[in-house]
Amino acid sequence: MAGLAGLRRLYLLPHFVAALELYARLGVETDASARTIRKAYHAKALASHPDKAAAPQQAAAEQTFKALAEAYEVLSVRAMR
């Protein structure tokens, strides 16, 4: 039975790391409130919006903006956190 629990942990580890990465994208703690998450998203999205970036950095800004939107989409739903 202990072997099965170990396998389960190994299976869940990448999902846990991916979830932590979403919090890191927004720069918030894992126990952040919905309001804190929303404020962090708005601040970072405004700063990295592709329309505000200079021409050479627009592609990178677009990727960053999409990553922030993805993180917010998941973290804004309480059941998905």
Protein Blocks (a to p, Z undefined) as FASTA:
>chain_A
ZZmmmmmmmmmmmmmmmmmmmmmmnopafkbcfklmmmmmmmmmmmmgmklpcfklmmmm
mmmmmmmmmmmmmmmpmklZZ
